Structures are given as structure tokens and as C-alpha cells.
Amino acid sequence: MKSIVQHLVQLIAVICLVGSIHLITILKFNYNVTFLQLFVMYSVNAGLAVFGYLGIRFMYALKTQAEGFAFLLGSFVKFGVLYVLFLDNGFLAVTNPKEVFMHVFVPYVISLIWEIWVLANILNAPPKTA
């Protein structure tokens, strides 16, 4: 339980740090993305990352050795949800589609890197002795 809380705190810290840098960059270069839109993108990404992480932890607790499949399924679902929510329905009223993609892709990549790092830590951890 301690490692789950530790991993989730790390996720929140990374997302807040990168989100702040992303917001400062947007304000500096005057992109047509509002703070609320960026906040929603990062929040949805964080929620999906937590969902994927809990799926990986659930598979690890079942001792099924399917953590990698849970990761792949979580990544597939996350990309589908992000595409439908942000890229397909015009949530971001920006005229440049490349700009929209980059604002969705940055939080996706950050949470993906975190998930890969956590999965590697879980799989490389020594087995617990009873």
C-alpha cells in the first residue's frame, strides 16, 4: 500500500511540474489554449494514468504475470479516450491541428513515461517473502 501511495504522489508531482512548464510556455508564446482546457487535458490524462496503474497493480496482486498486457490495454484505452475527447470533437477551438495534437500529446507522453517507469520498478522488484 505504501508503494501505491508513493507512486501516485510521484505521478501528481510530475504532472504538476510538467503542466506548469507547459502553461508557462503557452503563456509566453500566446497559443490559443486556455488554462481550463490545459487543466482538463492534464486531469483526464492523470485520471487515465491512475486507472492504468491500478490495473497493473491488480494484475500484479493476482500473480498472473499479465502486468505488461494490462499496461498495453491501458495505453490503448487512454489513447482512444484522448482522441475521442480532445482531437475528434473540437474541444480545443484552435485553427492549427498540429497545435492541438501537441497540447494533447505532451500530457500523454509524460504519463506514459511515468507508467513505463513504474511498471519497470514493479517487475524488477524482488519478490515478497511470506
BAGUPA-677507 format. One line per field, with one value per atom (N, C-alpha, C): y, z, x; atom name; residue in one letter. Coordinates in pm, whole numbers. Layout:
# residues N
yy = Y | ...
zz = Z | ...
xx = X | ...
site = CA | ...
code = A | ...
This chain:
# residues 130
yy = -120 | 0 | 126 | 118 | 233 | 268 | 167 | 195 | 250 | 210 | 263 | 412 | 451 | 594 | 671 | 612 | 678 | 698 | 596 | 609 | 714 | 718 | 816 | 959 | 976 | 1109 | 1151 | 1056 | 1086 | 1130 | 1061 | 1098 | 1240 | 1271 | 1405 | 1511 | 1483 | 1578 | 1600 | 1492 | 1504 | 1580 | 1548 | 1616 | 1764 | 1797 | 1938 | 2013 | 1952 | 2017 | 2039 | 1934 | 1947 | 2035 | 2023 | 2109 | 2256 | 2287 | 2426 | 2477 | 2396 | 2435 | 2453 | 2362 | 2370 | 2497 | 2530 | 2650 | 2777 | 2781 | 2897 | 2913 | 2802 | 2807 | 2860 | 2814 | 2861 | 3011 | 3057 | 3199 | 3282 | 3228 | 3303 | 3315 | 3206 | 3207 | 3240 | 3266 | 3311 | 3215 | 3088 | 2992 | 3016 | 2962 | 2982 | 2875 | 2832 | 2732 | 2800 | 2780 | 2843 | 2755 | 2813 | 2739 | 2625 | 2650 | 2547 | 2428 | 2454 | 2345 | 2262 | 2330 | 2259 | 2180 | 2239 | 2170 | 2045 | 2054 | 1938 | 1829 | 1866 | 1766 | 1694 | 1768 | 1706 | 1624 | 1671 | 1598 | 1466 | 1468 | 1345 | 1248 | 1300 | 1215 | 1154 | 1233 | 1182 | 1076 | 1099 | 1000 | 870 | 879 | 759 | 688 | 765 | 704 | 631 | 689 | 622 | 495 | 501 | 383 | 272 | 308 | 210 | 154 | 240 | 196 | 98 | 129 | 37 | -96 | -93 | -218 | -301 | -234 | -304 | -363 | -285 | -333 | -450 | -443 | -551 | -680 | -671 | -790 | -843 | -753 | -795 | -867 | -818 | -881 | -1018 | -1038 | -1168 | -1269 | -1222 | -1307 | -1379 | -1307 | -1366 | -1344 | -1264 | -1226 | -1161 | -1084 | -1016 | -865 | -817 | -673 | -598 | -656 | -594 | -580 | -682 | -674 | -569 | -557 | -452 | -315 | -300 | -174 | -143 | -243 | -223 | -189 | -260 | -231 | -91 | -55 | 79 | 188 | 166 | 264 | 277 | 164 | 165 | 240 | 211 | 277 | 427 | 460 | 602 | 680 | 624 | 695 | 710 | 606 | 615 | 721 | 724 | 823 | 964 | 983 | 1116 | 1160 | 1066 | 1100 | 1143 | 1064 | 1096 | 1226 | 1246 | 1365 | 1493 | 1489 | 1613 | 1635 | 1532 | 1552 | 1537 | 1462 | 1432 | 1525 | 1585 | 1660 | 1812 | 1861 | 2005 | 2072 | 2001 | 2060 | 2182 | 2171 | 2284 | 2363 | 2483 | 2568 | 2638 | 2559 | 2611 | 2580 | 2672 | 2654 | 2561 | 2546 | 2464 | 2325 | 2220 | 2086 | 2034 | 2077 | 2035 | 2089 | 2210 | 2271 | 2194 | 2155 | 2078 | 1946 | 1879 | 1749 | 1762 | 1864 | 1880 | 1903 | 1978 | 2004 | 1880 | 1789 | 1663 | 1562 | 1567 | 1468 | 1486 | 1608 | 1631 | 1563 | 1585 | 1514 | 1362 | 1318 | 1174 | 1112 | 1174 | 1120 | 1123 | 1227 | 1236 | 1124 | 1102 | 995 | 858 | 845 | 718 | 686 | 785 | 764 | 723 | 788 | 752 | 609 | 569 | 433 | 330 | 357 | 265 | 253 | 365 | 364 | 284 | 305 | 233 | 84 | 50 | -90 | -158 | -91 | -147 | -167 | -71 | -87 | -203 | -219 | -329 | -463 | -473 | -602 | -635 | -536 | -561 | -570 | -549 | -556 | -702 | -721 | -859 | -912 | -1041 | -1096 | -1087 | -1067 | -1056 | -1197 | -1209 | -1337 | -1335 | -1448 | -1456 | -1468
zz = 0 | 0 | 0 | 71 | 79 | -58 | -137 | -269 | -364 | -347 | -432 | -408 | -282 | -248 | -297 | -279 | -323 | -475 | -550 | -695 | -739 | -673 | -711 | -678 | -567 | -533 | -637 | -683 | -788 | -916 | -951 | -1070 | -1059 | -947 | -928 | -936 | -875 | -877 | -1019 | -1093 | -1231 | -1317 | -1303 | -1384 | -1348 | -1220 | -1181 | -1233 | -1226 | -1274 | -1425 | -1499 | -1644 | -1689 | -1621 | -1654 | -1633 | -1527 | -1502 | -1611 | -1648 | -1756 | -1886 | -1913 | -2034 | -2034 | -1921 | -1910 | -1929 | -1868 | -1885 | -2030 | -2097 | -2239 | -2323 | -2291 | -2365 | -2344 | -2220 | -2193 | -2262 | -2268 | -2330 | -2482 | -2546 | -2692 | -2739 | -2644 | -2675 | -2766 | -2730 | -2803 | -2770 | -2851 | -2833 | -2744 | -2642 | -2549 | -2414 | -2351 | -2222 | -2109 | -1993 | -1875 | -1846 | -1860 | -1832 | -1926 | -2054 | -2150 | -2114 | -2082 | -2045 | -1915 | -1820 | -1694 | -1717 | -1803 | -1833 | -1900 | -1994 | -2062 | -1963 | -1875 | -1777 | -1674 | -1635 | -1538 | -1595 | -1719 | -1782 | -1798 | -1840 | -1855 | -1722 | -1616 | -1484 | -1438 | -1459 | -1421 | -1496 | -1625 | -1705 | -1665 | -1628 | -1582 | -1450 | -1361 | -1233 | -1260 | -1350 | -1386 | -1441 | -1531 | -1586 | -1479 | -1390 | -1282 | -1190 | -1157 | -1071 | -1140 | -1272 | -1347 | -1341 | -1353 | -1343 | -1204 | -1103 | -964 | -938 | -995 | -978 | -1038 | -1159 | -1223 | -1145 | -1088 | -1008 | -882 | -821 | -700 | -729 | -849 | -886 | -921 | -933 | -970 | -1103 | -1199 | -1328 | -1430 | -1399 | -1489 | -1616 | -1603 | -1717 | -1700 | -1622 | -1600 | -1729 | -1814 | -1943 | -2030 | -2028 | -2105 | -2048 | -1917 | -1854 | -1896 | -1903 | -1947 | -2092 | -2179 | -2319 | -2336 | -2265 | -2273 | -2220 | -2109 | -2054 | -2150 | -2217 | -2313 | -2432 | -2478 | -2591 | -2554 | -2436 | -2391 | -2371 | -2312 | -2288 | -2418 | -2517 | -2643 | -2710 | -2704 | -2762 | -2694 | -2561 | -2487 | -2518 | -2520 | -2551 | -2693 | -2786 | -2924 | -2933 | -2873 | -2881 | -2809 | -2690 | -2612 | -2669 | -2712 | -2745 | -2893 | -2967 | -3106 | -3203 | -3165 | -3259 | -3248 | -3133 | -3117 | -3113 | -3134 | -3138 | -3001 | -2897 | -2763 | -2763 | -2835 | -2845 | -2971 | -2952 | -3066 | -3120 | -3176 | -3232 | -3380 | -3460 | -3604 | -3656 | -3583 | -3627 | -3564 | -3641 | -3583 | -3520 | -3573 | -3515 | -3373 | -3353 | -3220 | -3121 | -3164 | -3079 | -3041 | -3138 | -3113 | -3012 | -3023 | -2930 | -2787 | -2770 | -2636 | -2573 | -2655 | -2604 | -2586 | -2674 | -2675 | -2559 | -2517 | -2408 | -2279 | -2231 | -2109 | -2128 | -2248 | -2276 | -2263 | -2321 | -2316 | -2174 | -2100 | -1962 | -1878 | -1887 | -1808 | -1859 | -1989 | -2044 | -1994 | -1990 | -1937 | -1791 | -1715 | -1573 | -1560 | -1641 | -1634 | -1668 | -1768 | -1805 | -1691 | -1632 | -1521 | -1403 | -1369 | -1258 | -1289 | -1411 | -1450 | -1440 | -1483 | -1471 | -1324 | -1240 | -1095 | -1036 | -1075 | -1023 | -1068 | -1194 | -1246 | -1199 | -1168 | -1122 | -971 | -901 | -754 | -712 | -605 | -559 | -505 | -523 | -474 | -322 | -275 | -130 | -71 | 43 | 112 | 217 | 231 | 323 | 466
xx = 82 | 0 | 87 | 199 | 289 | 344 | 381 | 437 | 331 | 206 | 99 | 82 | 77 | 64 | 186 | 304 | 427 | 426 | 384 | 379 | 277 | 163 | 60 | 103 | 174 | 228 | 332 | 413 | 510 | 439 | 330 | 255 | 201 | 140 | 85 | 195 | 310 | 421 | 473 | 489 | 539 | 439 | 312 | 211 | 202 | 210 | 207 | 329 | 445 | 567 | 563 | 533 | 530 | 414 | 300 | 186 | 217 | 290 | 329 | 422 | 519 | 611 | 534 | 441 | 360 | 275 | 216 | 133 | 217 | 335 | 423 | 464 | 491 | 527 | 411 | 291 | 173 | 154 | 168 | 151 | 258 | 380 | 490 | 471 | 430 | 417 | 276 | 185 | 49 | -27 | -29 | -111 | -257 | -345 | -489 | -551 | -481 | -532 | -547 | -661 | -686 | -634 | -624 | -581 | -678 | -807 | -908 | -893 | -871 | -852 | -729 | -621 | -498 | -518 | -587 | -615 | -698 | -798 | -882 | -799 | -713 | -629 | -539 | -473 | -385 | -464 | -581 | -662 | -711 | -760 | -807 | -690 | -576 | -458 | -416 | -417 | -379 | -478 | -607 | -707 | -690 | -662 | -640 | -511 | -408 | -283 | -304 | -382 | -413 | -492 | -588 | -667 | -576 | -485 | -390 | -298 | -252 | -164 | -235 | -360 | -435 | -461 | -478 | -491 | -364 | -250 | -121 | -104 | -136 | -125 | -220 | -341 | -437 | -384 | -329 | -272 | -153 | -74 | 41 | -6 | -112 | -165 | -224 | -276 | -332 | -224 | -100 | 14 | -10 | -67 | -97 | 14 | 110 | 219 | 166 | 58 | -3 | 4 | 100 | 111 | 138 | 220 | 251 | 127 | 43 | -81 | -175 | -178 | -260 | -208 | -76 | -16 | -55 | -43 | -78 | -226 | -312 | -454 | -485 | -421 | -440 | -394 | -282 | -232 | -326 | -377 | -471 | -599 | -653 | -775 | -749 | -635 | -603 | -595 | -526 | -514 | -650 | -733 | -867 | -953 | -949 | -1027 | -978 | -848 | -794 | -829 | -824 | -858 | -1005 | -1093 | -1236 | -1268 | -1210 | -1242 | -1184 | -1059 | -990 | -962 | -933 | -894 | -1010 | -1113 | -1218 | -1339 | -1363 | -1486 | -1468 | -1350 | -1331 | -1333 | -1292 | -1285 | -1195 | -1087 | -994 | -1025 | -1071 | -1106 | -982 | -894 | -769 | -769 | -722 | -728 | -618 | -510 | -399 | -408 | -436 | -449 | -319 | -204 | -77 | -62 | -110 | -104 | -191 | -309 | -399 | -335 | -279 | -216 | -103 | -22 | 90 | 42 | -66 | -116 | -179 | -227 | -280 | -168 | -69 | 38 | 135 | 162 | 257 | 212 | 89 | 49 | 43 | 6 | 1 | 139 | 238 | 374 | 429 | 402 | 451 | 393 | 262 | 203 | 247 | 272 | 320 | 460 | 547 | 682 | 675 | 588 | 572 | 522 | 424 | 370 | 478 | 559 | 667 | 767 | 802 | 897 | 843 | 715 | 653 | 643 | 605 | 594 | 731 | 835 | 970 | 1007 | 972 | 1000 | 924 | 798 | 717 | 774 | 808 | 856 | 996 | 1077 | 1214 | 1226 | 1115 | 1120 | 1140 | 1218 | 1234 | 1102 | 1078 | 952 | 942 | 818 | 797 | 797 | 862 | 862 | 751 | 687 | 574 | 617
site = N | CA | C | N | CA | C | N | CA | C | N | CA | C | N | CA | C | N | CA | C | N | CA | C | N | CA | C | N | CA | C | N | CA | C | N | CA | C | N | CA | C | N | CA | C | N | CA | C | N | CA | C | N | CA | C | N | CA | C | N | CA | C | N | CA | C | N | CA | C | N | CA | C | N | CA | C | N | CA | C | N | CA | C | N | CA | C | N | CA | C | N | CA | C | N | CA | C | N | CA | C | N | CA | C | N | CA | C | N | CA | C | N | CA | C | N | CA | C | N | CA | C | N | CA | C | N | CA | C | N | CA | C | N | CA | C | N | CA | C | N | CA | C | N | CA | C | N | CA | C | N | CA | C | N | CA | C | N | CA | C | N | CA | C | N | CA | C | N | CA | C | N | CA | C | N | CA | C | N | CA | C | N | CA | C | N | CA | C | N | CA | C | N | CA | C | N | CA | C | N | CA | C | N | CA | C | N | CA | C | N | CA | C | N | CA | C | N | CA | C | N | CA | C | N | CA | C | N | CA | C | N | CA | C | N | CA | C | N | CA | C | N | CA | C | N | CA | C | N | CA | C | N | CA | C | N | CA | C | N | CA | C | N | CA | C | N | CA | C | N | CA | C | N | CA | C | N | CA | C | N | CA | C | N | CA | C | N | CA | C | N | CA | C | N | CA | C | N | CA | C | N | CA | C | N | CA | C | N | CA | C | N | CA | C | N | CA | C | N | CA | C | N | CA | C | N | CA | C | N | CA | C | N | CA | C | N | CA | C | N | CA | C | N | CA | C | N | CA | C | N | CA | C | N | CA | C | N | CA | C | N | CA | C | N | CA | C | N | CA | C | N | CA | C | N | CA | C | N | CA | C | N | CA | C | N | CA | C | N | CA | C | N | CA | C | N | CA | C | N | CA | C | N | CA | C | N | CA | C | N | CA | C | N | CA | C | N | CA | C | N | CA | C | N | CA | C | N | CA | C | N | CA | C | N | CA | C | N | CA | C | N | CA | C | N | CA | C | N | CA | C | N | CA | C
code = M | M | M | K | K | K | S | S | S | I | I | I | V | V | V | Q | Q | Q | H | H | H | L | L | L | V | V | V | Q | Q | Q | L | L | L | I | I | I | A | A | A | V | V | V | I | I | I | C | C | C | L | L | L | V | V | V | G | G | G | S | S | S | I | I | I | H | H | H | L | L | L | I | I | I | T | T | T | I | I | I | L | L | L | K | K | K | F | F | F | N | N | N | Y | Y | Y | N | N | N | V | V | V | T | T | T | F | F | F | L | L | L | Q | Q | Q | L | L | L | F | F | F | V | V | V | M | M | M | Y | Y | Y | S | S | S | V | V | V | N | N | N | A | A | A | G | G | G | L | L | L | A | A | A | V | V | V | F | F | F | G | G | G | Y | Y | Y | L | L | L | G | G | G | I | I | I | R | R | R | F | F | F | M | M | M | Y | Y | Y | A | A | A | L | L | L | K | K | K | T | T | T | Q | Q | Q | A | A | A | E | E | E | G | G | G | F | F | F | A | A | A | F | F | F | L | L | L | L | L | L | G | G | G | S | S | S | F | F | F | V | V | V | K | K | K | F | F | F | G | G | G | V | V | V | L | L | L | Y | Y | Y | V | V | V | L | L | L | F | F | F | L | L | L | D | D | D | N | N | N | G | G | G | F | F | F | L | L | L | A | A | A | V | V | V | T | T | T | N | N | N | P | P | P | K | K | K | E | E | E | V | V | V | F | F | F | M | M | M | H | H | H | V | V | V | F | F | F | V | V | V | P | P | P | Y | Y | Y | V | V | V | I | I | I | S | S | S | L | L | L | I | I | I | W | W | W | E | E | E | I | I | I | W | W | W | V | V | V | L | L | L | A | A | A | N | N | N | I | I | I | L | L | L | N | N | N | A | A | A | P | P | P | P | P | P | K | K | K | T | T | T | A | A | A
